[in-house]
Amino acid sequence: MARPALMQEDDTETSNQNTQWVYRFGSDQTDGSVDMRNLLGGKGANLAEMCQLGLPVPPGFTITTALCTYFYKNENTYPETLVNQVNLAIEVVEKEMDSKFGDVENPLLLSVRSGARVSMPGMMDTVLNLGLNDETIKGLIERSGDARFAWDSYRRFIQMYSDVVLGLDHYMFEDIIDTYKRRENIVHDTDITADSWCSIVEEFKALVLEELGTPFPQDVTEQLWGAVGAVFKSWMVARAITYRKLNNIPEDWGTAVNVQAMVFGNMGDDCATGVAFTRNPSTGDNHFYGEYLINAQGEDVVAGIRTPLHLTLHSKKENNSDSAAMEEVMPEIFNQLVEVRKKLEGHYHDMQDIEFTIQRGKLYMLQTRSGKRTAAAALKIAIDMVDEGLISKEEAVMSIAPEALDQLLHPTLDPNAEKTLLTKGLPASPGAACGEIIFNSDEAEIKAKLGHDVILCRVETSPEDIHGMHAARGILTARGGMTSHAAVVARGMGRPCVAGASEIHIDYKAQTLTIGDKVLNLGEKITIDGATGEVFLGSIKMIESNLSDDFETLMSWADDIRTLSVRTNADTPYDAKMARKFGAEGIGLCRTEHMFFDTGRILNVRKMILSENDEERAEALSGLAPAQKGDFVEIFKAMEGLPVTVRLLDPPLHEFLPHGANEIEELATSMARSAGDINIMIDRLKEANPMLGHRGCRLGITYPEIYEMQAKAIFEAAVAVIKDGIDIPTLEIMVPLVATSKEFVLVKSMIDRMARIVMEEHEINDIPYMVGTMIELPRAALKADEIAEHAEFFSFGTNDLTQTALGLSRDDAGGFLPYYQDIGIWAQDPFVSIDIDGVGELVRIAAERGRKTRSDIKLGICGEHGGDPTSISFFQSVGLDYVSCSPYRVPVARLAAAQAAIKESK
């Protein structure tokens, strides 16, 4: 009898002698609970919890995530004590199921499934019907009285085990089945007889022997340990790694393995299998929502191999289906399932995704977990559950992933646009997307990296498509239902998806998509609407989204809870107005240099830079001043009295210089010089490392007239707004790239002088303003106490602070940072989520030292990290006053700030 690879006993092994690696669940004994998610994984913890609730769950046991960690640390081996613990657990299952593992007359069959602490749908491996061999198949036939069911189960086991454990492509086995069906002129698998399945099983075993040189394993113990090892190994397969990266799941969490007695939904017409959500995962409506198949096993539903039927009459009617709903054909079992729905929602206080099997008229629950849902559905479910008294407002705020709000803020199809409807499938994940037809996930990823918008078109998706689904704008499948892999993963990603568009024929070899007599080729454009299931020819015009009442309600709750203010980074009146729409409470960063890139101004900017004396520079600046003032007037008006932080000119001068021959010639003519002279001037300004060169306050100190012009434009704009009777914002003028207090004092004196000049000219007694600095250099963070003697606010420029603290160029680090993440040097890109231990420590030091000098100093952050939920949680802990981010990230930041406040209060 085969045994697993065991770790040789040493001191470490001796210390593991008392470790409990296996936790049982069932009606007789349950060791775990939902609170043990980190150890048992989500699936194992929830199976145990359902047992504790008295729900009908087939018995089994969970091998812990700690064992997964052990497995990888010890060269894919197991501790000595594991075998005995597993054997004892199997004996308990045998007793409860009144059958015996490997017994010829009354065999116990098992499923072996993964279960990480957070849901990773379809990303890791599963083996069903384990324990079948050439002898136990006889006992299954005798016990079930159904030879066709038994042989169907055996062929499923060989196919799945060979794919998951032995590494043979499952398509090789599908090809055998398809060849038989074509030869016998059979359409559906359910039409294959018992004798035919028996013959197919023999072909399957012959294929294994031919491909591997060894027969398919007949020892049930070898089968079990092969499956357990394969599930642990699947934690590190490419699709699982990709999913973890996309969802920021740490590699060291590991997965548990759940071994459970099989129950069968494919024993006849009084059997079924299904997947359900306690509420609609696309809309959030409080309707039981799911699909089922009669005489089938679970993978038939989720893999999209057969298009399933509707669970309820409501869904049947909503989708204009003629097929029988479970509510009609199995009313007694359906009512039991409705009671399970009520019990689970009432217990977990969240929408649940459940899997069930009906074996000869008896309902069994195989899984429950928090259901993946769209952002719109998440909002509605949260609001409704508060209204129903199931959860508190704080729990509602905590239930929404901040990043998911992105789905609500982007355009949808224009209802008035001309459209050519090609076909209609199931509305599997809402949102609209236009793009080129792509049939292969690898190609989708490559095209997306080149800037193409693509629609991934597949007969059905599988977990191997995860990278292509993430790269695509939308997903279209010919097969599968609302609970298929494509639908569940797309909803979790926020990707529009139309599933089960059965009129579509996809030919991977010819690279064509055919609908009726219409043939579309690779690269042609289509548009999908995941809210309606419609597929259109070509690209359809989009319109701005309208935010729902549910969105406004939840955001109002978040605003009541959070202590961090949320501002926006905005350089134009349009950006400012958009941010106000999304709830921004001011501008935390207005980058004046972006105003200079306007085509009508860039010539004067270049003349200013290349001026050889003060007079020429003053003339160029005089052409820019009115435009700067006009920009500020419009932005101040848009913010209607809210604070506005204006950063003085910051970037290196070379960014403004002409590059092409035509631009150089235009500038030469304007300055009455030759092109050669201009090229010489440009060469003089070249720097080896411009990001650490003549920029920021260094520019304002060496060319004070630039900052003087900007300061004057800011104050004159304030005067203009005051005279128009509009509330003046609190002006916050920010000096960039300060390293020493002396630099700051020099620039502040210029700003104060310009303020006095403008107020005297316009006979205004006071324009409220503050002068502060960006903390974006390590020295500035360390000397914050000195700088705070003169600065009234700090804004952490975490983009540059990350660059200067880590010695990384954000423009160049992309070439190796992904590899650093792969090998665990960085858990996340430090330009996306702040390096808490390094850059974060500089922020903490600067905040503490700044407040020590000036207790009322205002502290904010205006880098890209201001819209990252993880970073926002850190800024909450440091005690910053506000975060600032791009307009479309404002709702994300508002919600993340509320969640950070709730976590901090616990």
Disulfide bonds with the S-S distance in Angstrom:
none
